[in-house]
Amino acid sequence: MIHSSKRIMVTGGAGFLGSHLCEKLLEDGHDVLCVDNFFTGSRRNVAPLMGDPNFELMRHDVTFPLYVEVDEIYNLACPASPIHYQFDPVQTTKTSVHGAINMLGLAKRVRARIFQASTSEVYGDPAEHPQREEYWGNVNPIGFRSCYDEGKRCAETLFFDYHRQHHLRIKVARIFNTYGPRMHPNDGRVVSNFIVQALRGEEISIYGDGSQSRAFCYVDDMIDGFVRMMDTPDSVTGPVNLGNPSEFTIRELAERVIDLTGSSSKISYKPLPHDDPRQRCPDISKARELLNWQPVTSLNEGLLKTINYFENQLSGLVESPSLSFA
């Protein structure tokens, strides 16, 4: 696909998804401004891009305004795993809400098209399965996960109000479970947890009985969905679900990881965390129709690439990013 060159800002650009997006946009010939405060992102994720003259890295917290000239904004800034977003829940809400206000204000000033990385968490513990975009969700507004769930819901509200009130060109994508290289090894998410535990020969911790289901999308497929969403006509605002509709139980995932790593790890069962959803699976009919998009990477293929990345990390070939809560 040939793109005309644009100036594109990616907030949260040094994170897991952000770094892959920056890489893709550079490959497509764009100038990329990567903005990150390095709370969960890492310079190491974008280190290979630093020599590219079309890449710029800026340390900035999106809860404060930013004045730059850009054509497009991908707003990915926000800790996305429970361990990280529950560490400072007030700051998590501020990142989602103040961050959205600041980025929307910037988009309004420079007339940029703006993409919001929303989340399947807006559906809460869903009473509908699979989840369609028309479903309003079943969210606990005062729970331990609410800082993230309600922060992202409020961000969607702001995006659509700016669209209606100021005619902003918005794109809202609801991201379902995504995995791949550059996931934070200590983010508490099942894919990275299981792989690291299996490679170390430790017990694999399943929370609950393992019957809860998830749908796992490989990062390259997700980034392709982002770019396709941004490139749609202005009439396509979303929200659009992006994720893999193939569902697996957590127990099946653990067994698959043990098999692919050749690990001797055994499975152990622990209590289920607060408000952990039983089922999470996207209906991607809209993505198929509007973006001509669906995941193409099989779970085995994606897991093998991710396992290879973590093997390199654990053997010291790739230094593991440290997480500072300073």
NURO-566882 format. One record per atom (N, C-alpha, C): residue in three letters; y, z, x. Coordinates in steps of 0.05 Angstrom, whole numbers, plus 5000, padded with zeros to 4 digits. Layout:
N
alaYZX...
This chain:
326
met497650005017met500050005000met502550005018ile504349815014ile506849795030ile509049955016his510250135031his512450295020his515050215035ser517350215021ser519850195035ser520350475047ser521650475071ser522050725085ser524050905070lys523251155068lys525051355054lys525351595071arg527451755065arg527752025078arg526452225059ile524352355067ile522852525049ile522652805060met523253005044met523053285052met520553405039val519053555055val516653695045val517153995050thr517554155029thr517654445033thr514854555034gly514454765050gly511754855055gly510254655072gly511654495088gly510554265102gly508654335125ala508754595134ala506954675156ala504554815145gly504254815119gly501854945107gly499454755106phe497354835093phe494954675091phe495454405078leu496354405053leu496854145040leu499354005051gly501354165058gly503854045067gly503553885093ser501953995112ser501653855137ser500153595134his498153585116his496753335110his498553135096leu500353235079leu502253065065leu504252945085cys505353115103cys507153015124cys505852785140glu503352835148glu501852635164glu501652365148lys500952385123lys500652145106lys503351995103leu505452145098leu508052015094leu509051875120leu508552005143leu509251875169leu507551615172glu505051635166glu503351395168glu504351165150asp505551245128asp506651045109asp509450945118gly510451045141gly512950935152gly515451075144his515251325133his517651465123his518751655145asp521251735142asp522451955157asp521752215142val520652405156val519652655143val521152895154leu522353055136leu523453315143leu521553525133cys520253675151cys518353885143cys519854145144val519854285121val521354545118val519254765113asp519354975129asp517355195125asp518555445137asn517855685125asn518755935137asn516456065153phe514155935154phe511856015170phe510656285161phe510956345135phe509556585124phe506556545124thr505656325113thr502856255115thr502355995129gly504455825131gly504255575146gly504255635176ser503555435192ser503355465221ser504355225235arg505855265257arg506855045273arg504454875284arg502255015288arg499854865299arg498954645280asn499354695253asn498554485234asn500054225237val502554245247val504254005250val504753935279ala503554085298ala503954035326ala503353745334pro501253615323pro500753335330pro502853145321leu504553225302leu506653055291leu509253075307met509553285324met512153345336met513153125354gly511352955365gly512252745382gly513252495367asp512852495341asp513652265325asp516752275320pro518152065328pro521152065325pro521952075296asn520152015277asn520852025249asn520252295236phe519452495252phe518652755242phe520652965252glu521553145233glu523253365240glu522253615227leu522253835242leu521254095232leu523654285231met523954415207met526154605203met525054875193arg525755085206arg524955355195arg527055435174his526055475150his527855545128his526255665105asp527355855091asp526155975068asp527455855043val525855745025val526955595002val528255774982thr528056044985thr529456224967thr532456224973phe533256084995phe536056045001phe536655744999pro539055674990pro539755394987pro539555235013leu539154975010leu538954795033leu540654545028tyr542154465048tyr543854235044tyr543054015064val541553815054val540653595070val540853345053glu540753115066glu540752855052glu537952735052val536752715029val534052605026val533752435001asp531752265001asp531152094978asp529152214959glu527252364971glu525152494956glu524552774966ile523652944948ile522953224955ile520253284944tyr518453374961tyr515853484952tyr516153794955asn516153934933asn516454224934asn513754364934leu512754424958leu510054554961leu510354844969ala512754944974ala513055204986ala512255434967cys510155574975cys509255814961cys506555894972pro506156154979pro503356234987pro501556184963ala499156074969ala497455974947ala494756124945ser494156304962ser491656454959ser492256744951pro490456864935pro491057134925pro491757334947ile490357334970ile490957524991ile493857495000his494857255002his497557205012his499657244990tyr499157144966tyr501257174946tyr501357454934gln499257614937gln499357884927gln500458074948phe500757984973phe501758164994phe504658254988asp506358064979asp509058124972asp509657974945pro508658094923pro508857944897pro511657874889val513558054895val516357994887val517357744902gln516757724928gln517557494943gln516057244934thr513557274925thr512057044914thr513556924890thr514357104871thr515757014847thr518456884855lys519857004874lys522356894883lys521956614895thr519856584911thr519256324923thr518856104902ser517356174881ser516855984860ser519355924843val520756134836val523056104817val525656034831his526556204850his528956134865his528555874881gly526155844892gly525555604908gly525855354890ala524755374866ala525055144847ala527955094841ile529455304835ile532355274828ile533855144851asn533355234876asn534755124899asn533954834905met531454764902met530554494907met531454304885leu531454404860leu532454234838leu535454194841gly536954404850gly539754374855gly540354164876leu538754164897leu539053964918leu538453684907ala536253664892ala535553404881ala537753294863lys539053474848lys541153394830lys543553304846arg544253444868arg546553364884arg546153094898val543753044909val543352804924val541852584908arg541352644882arg539952464864arg537252374874ala535752574885ala533052524895ala530952554873arg528852414877arg526452454860arg525052704871ile524052874853ile522853134863ile520153184850phe518353274867phe515553324860phe515053624861gln513853734840gln513154024840gln510154054843ala509254194864ala506454264867ala505854504849ser505154454824ser504354664806ser501354724810thr500154864792thr497454964798thr495754994772ser493254984776ser491355034753ser491655324744glu492855494760glu493255774752glu495055804728val496555594721val498255604697val496455634672tyr493855564675tyr492055584652tyr490855854649gly491256024670gly490156304669gly487056294668asp485956484653asp483056494648asp482556324623pro481956064626pro482255884604pro480255914581ala481255894557ala479555904533ala478755614526glu479755414540glu479055134536glu477755034562his475654874558his474254774582his473154484577pro473654294595pro475454304617pro478354324608gln480254374626gln482954424618gln484554154617arg485754104594arg487553874591arg490453974594glu492253784601glu495053854605glu496353964580glu495353894557glu496553994532glu495854294527tyr493854404541tyr493054684537tyr495154864549trp496055064533trp498255244542trp497355474559gly494755524560gly493855724579gly493355994567asn492056164582asn491356444574asn491956624598val494556684602val495456824626val496257104621asn495357294638asn496357564636asn499057584650pro501157644635pro503857644646pro504557884664ile502758094664ile503358334679ile501058414698gly499358224705gly497058284722gly497658254751phe495658284768phe495958264797phe496457974806arg495557784790arg495957504797arg498457384784ser499857544768ser502057434752ser504357324768cys504857444792cys507057354809cys506757054815tyr504256974818tyr503756684824tyr503556524799asp501856624780asp501456464755asp504056424740glu505456644735glu507956624719glu510256504735gly510256544762gly512256414778gly512056114776lys509556014777lys509155724776lys509655624748arg509055784727arg509655694700arg512655674696cys514155874706cys517055864704cys518255624720ala517055564743ala517955334758ala517655074741glu515455054728glu515054814710glu517254814689thr517855044677thr520055054657thr522654954668leu523355044692leu525854964705leu525854664710phe523554554719phe523454264725phe523954104699phe522754184677phe523154024652phe525854074640asp527054314644asp529754354635asp531854194651tyr531454184677tyr533154014694tyr532853714686his530453634680his529953364671his531453304645arg531153484626arg532453434600arg535553464601gln536453664616gln539253734617gln540853554636his539653494659his541053354680his539753074687his537752994671his536452734675his535252704703leu534352924714leu533052914740leu530452774739arg529752624760arg527252484761arg525152674773ile523452784755ile521552984763ile518652884762lys516953014778lys514052964778lys512753234781val511053304761val509753564762val506753524762ala505453614784ala502553594786ala501253874786arg499153904771arg497654164771arg495254134788ile495254274811ile493254254831ile490954444826phe488554334826phe486054494824phe484954534852asn482954714854asn481854794880asn481654564900thr482854594923thr482854394944thr481954514970tyr480554364986tyr479454475011tyr479554265032gly479154345058gly479054155079gly480154285105pro480254125127pro481354225152pro484154335149arg484754535165arg487354675166arg487654885144met485554935128met485655165111met485955415128his487355615119his487655855134his484956005134pro483956085158pro481256205159pro481156475145asn483456605141asn483456875129asn484856875102asp484656645087asp486156635062asp484656745038gly482156815043gly480556945021gly479556745001arg479856485005arg478856284986arg475956224991val474556144971val471556134974val470655944995val471755704996val470755505015val471055605044ser473555695051ser473955785079ser472456045084asn472356225064asn470756475067asn467856415073phe466656245056phe463756195059phe463156065086ile464855865093ile464255715118ile464555905142val466656065143val467056245166val464756445168gln464056565145gln461856765144gln459256635153ala458756385143ala456256255150ala456156195180leu458356095191leu458356025220leu458056275237arg458956505227arg458756745243arg456156895238gly454556785219gly451956915213gly452257165197glu454657205184glu455157445168glu454157405140glu454057625125glu453357615097glu455457445082ile454657275064ile456557125048ile457157275023ser459757345020ser460657514998ser461257354973ile459757404952ile460357284926ile461457504908tyr463657454895tyr464957654877tyr463957594849gly462857794836gly461557744810gly458657654815asp457457534795asp454557454797asp454257164808gly456557034814gly456456764825gly456156544804ser456156624778ser455856414758ser458556284750gln460756414759gln463356284753gln463556014766ser464855824753ser464855554763ser467655464774arg467555284793arg469955164804arg469454874810ala471654714812ala471354434818ala472954394844phe471754294865phe472954284891phe473754004899cys476353964906cys477353704913cys478053694943tyr477153484957tyr477653464986tyr480653394990val481853495011val484653475015val485753185016asp484253005028asp485252725030asp485552605002asp483652664984asp483852564957asp486352684943met486852944947met489153074935met491752954944ile492052914970ile494552804981ile494952514970asp492852364967asp493052094955asp494152124927gly493252324912gly494252374885gly497252444885phe498152614905phe500952684907phe502752434909val501952254928val503552024934val503551834911arg501251794898arg501151624874arg502951734852met502952004849met504552124828met507552074833met508352114859met511152074866met512051784861asp510151604865asp510851314863asp510751204835thr510151374815thr510151274787thr512951224777pro513151064755pro515851024743pro517151284734asp519751284731asp521251524723asp520251644697ser519151474680ser518251564654ser515851744656val514451744678val512051914683val513052174696thr513152394681thr514152644691thr511852834697gly509552804683gly507453004684gly507953194661pro506653434662pro504753514683pro502153344682val501053294706val498553154709val496653324726asn494253364716asn492153504731asn491253344754leu491053464778leu489853334801leu487553524811gly485153424811gly482953584820gly480353434816asn478153554823asn475553424821asn474153524795pro473453344777pro472153434752pro469153504755ser468053474780ser465253554784ser465153854790glu463653994773glu463754284773glu461254404787phe461754614802phe459554764816phe459955054811thr457755204810thr458055494809thr458555594837ile459755834839ile460355954865ile457655994881arg455556074867arg452956104880arg451955844892glu452255624877glu451455364887glu453055284912leu455655344912leu457255284935leu456255444959ala455755704956ala454755874978ala452155754989glu450355674972glu447755574981glu448155304995arg450055144986arg450654884999arg451754935027val453555125030val454755185056val452655285075ile450855465066ile448655565083ile446955335093asp446355155074asp444654925081asp445954745102leu448554675098leu449954485115leu450554605143thr450854865144thr451454995170thr448855075185gly446655065170gly444055165182gly444155465188ser445755605173ser446155895178ser443856065168ser443556295181ser441556495172ser442856695153ser445356655145ser446756845128ser445356885101lys445457135092lys444557205065lys446957245046ile446457225020ile448557255001ile448657544992ser451157654990ser451457924979ser453457904955tyr453158084936tyr454758074912tyr456658314910lys459258254903lys461258464902lys462658444875pro464158664868pro465558654841pro467558434839leu467858324815leu469758104810leu472658214811pro474458064824pro477258154825pro478658144798his481058264796his482558264771his483257984762asp482857924736asp483757684724asp482657424737asp480357454750asp479057214762asp477957034740pro478856784738pro477856614716pro474856544719arg473556534696arg470656474695arg470156184700gln471856014690gln471455724692gln474155594700arg473955394717arg476355244725arg475554964732cys476254774714cys475454504718cys477454324704pro478454114718pro480553944705pro479453724688asp480853664667asp480553404654asp482653224668ile481653014681ile483452834697ile483952564683ser483552554657ser484052304642ser486752194648lys488852364648lys491652274652lys491952154680ala490752294700ala490952194728ala489651924731arg487351894718arg485951634718arg487751414705glu488851484683glu490451284667glu493151224681leu494651434688leu497351394698leu497551334728leu495651434743leu495751404772leu493551234784asn491751154766asn489351014776asn487951174798trp487751434793trp486851624814trp484351774805gln482551814823gln480452014820gln479252074847pro478152314851pro477052374878pro474752194886val474652124911val472451954921val470752084942thr471452324951thr469952464972thr467952644960ser465352614968ser463252794957ser463553074969leu462453264955leu462553544964leu461253574992asn458953444996asn457653465022asn459353345044glu460453115039glu462052975059glu464553145066gly465853255046gly468253415051gly467553675065leu465353805056leu464554055069leu463854015098leu462553795105leu461753745133leu464253715150lys466353585141lys468853555156lys470153825159thr470053985138thr471354255139thr469854435157ile467154425156ile465454585174ile466054515203asn466254265209asn466854175236asn469454285246tyr471554295229tyr474154405236tyr473854705243phe472454855225phe472255145230phe470455205254glu468455035259glu466855065283glu468555045308asn470354855309asn472254825331asn474055065333gln475055165311gln476855395311gln475355635323leu472955685312leu471555935320leu470555915349ser470155675359ser469355645387ser471755645406gly474155665394gly476555685411gly477855415418leu476655195409leu477854935415leu480454895400val480555015375val483055025360val483655325357glu485855405368glu486555695366glu487055765337ser485855975327ser486156055299ser488956155294pro490356045273pro493056135268pro493056425260ser494856575271ser495156855263ser497056875240leu496757075223leu498457105200leu500157355205ser502757315206ser504557535210ser505957605183phe505957855176phe507357945152phe509958075159ala510958015183ala513458145191ala515758065173
